């Protein structure tokens, strides 16, 4: 791992500009127990969590979009919007 959590977060934000567009806050930490990054997406009172394994994180840092994470981002945006509509 030749990068920091901040660098990985910045790379994710750059690869998926829709995160910032939809005013979603991203936090991530590496879990030794799971050997993966725990990525938390927060908007308002809602929070959704996913995992990003080390291999995907390394690919992300090398400029390769993580398909799984991209699908999660789209799904999370939809979930946040649906929750807010439902009140």
C-alpha positions as CSV (number, residue, x, y, z in Angstrom):
1,X,0.0,0.0,0.0
2,X,1.9,3.1,-1.2
3,X,-0.9,5.6,-0.6
4,X,-2.9,7.2,2.2
5,X,-6.6,7.0,3.0
6,X,-6.8,10.7,2.0
7,X,-5.2,10.0,-1.4
8,X,-7.6,7.1,-2.0
9,X,-10.6,9.2,-1.1
10,X,-9.4,12.0,-3.4
11,X,-9.0,9.5,-6.2
12,X,-12.5,8.1,-5.7
13,X,-14.0,11.6,-5.6
14,X,-12.1,12.5,-8.9
15,X,-13.3,9.3,-10.6
16,X,-16.9,9.6,-9.5
17,X,-17.8,13.3,-9.6
18,X,-21.5,12.5,-9.1
19,X,-20.6,11.9,-5.4
20,X,-19.9,15.6,-4.9
21,X,-22.6,16.7,-7.3
22,X,-25.2,14.9,-5.1
23,X,-23.6,16.4,-1.9
24,X,-22.5,13.1,-0.5
25,X,-19.7,13.0,2.1
26,X,-17.3,10.1,1.8
27,X,-15.2,8.7,4.7
28,X,-13.0,5.6,4.5
29,X,-10.8,3.6,6.8
30,X,-8.8,0.4,6.3
31,X,-10.0,-2.5,8.3
32,X,-7.2,-5.0,9.2
33,X,-9.9,-7.5,10.2
34,X,-11.6,-7.4,6.8
35,X,-8.4,-6.6,4.9
36,X,-10.5,-4.0,3.0
37,X,-11.4,-0.4,3.1
38,X,-14.7,0.4,4.7
39,X,-16.2,3.3,2.7
40,X,-19.1,5.3,4.2
41,X,-21.3,7.5,2.1
42,X,-23.3,10.1,4.1
43,X,-26.0,12.5,3.0
44,X,-28.1,14.3,5.6
45,X,-29.1,11.8,8.2
46,X,-28.6,8.8,5.9
47,X,-25.5,6.7,5.8
48,X,-24.6,3.7,3.6
49,X,-21.5,1.6,3.8
50,X,-19.6,-0.6,1.4
51,X,-16.2,-2.4,1.2
52,X,-13.4,-1.8,-1.2
53,X,-10.8,-4.6,-1.2
54,X,-7.2,-3.8,-1.5
55,X,-6.9,-5.0,-5.1
56,X,-9.7,-2.7,-6.2
57,X,-8.2,0.2,-4.2
58,X,-4.9,-0.3,-5.8
59,X,-6.5,-0.4,-9.3
60,X,-8.4,2.8,-8.4
61,X,-5.1,4.5,-7.5
62,X,-3.7,3.4,-10.8
63,X,-6.6,5.1,-12.7
64,X,-8.8,2.0,-13.3
65,X,-12.4,2.6,-12.4
66,X,-13.7,0.0,-10.0
67,X,-16.9,-1.3,-11.6
68,X,-18.3,-2.6,-8.3
69,X,-17.7,0.7,-6.5
70,X,-19.2,2.7,-9.4
71,X,-22.4,0.5,-9.3
72,X,-22.6,1.1,-5.5
73,X,-22.2,4.9,-5.9
74,X,-25.1,4.9,-8.4
75,X,-27.2,2.7,-6.1
76,X,-26.4,4.8,-3.1
77,X,-27.4,8.1,-4.8
78,X,-30.7,6.5,-5.7
79,X,-31.2,5.2,-2.2
80,X,-30.5,8.6,-0.7
81,X,-32.9,10.4,-3.0
82,X,-35.7,7.8,-2.4
83,X,-35.3,8.1,1.4
84,X,-35.4,11.9,1.2
85,X,-38.6,11.8,-1.0
86,X,-40.2,9.4,1.5
87,X,-39.4,11.8,4.3
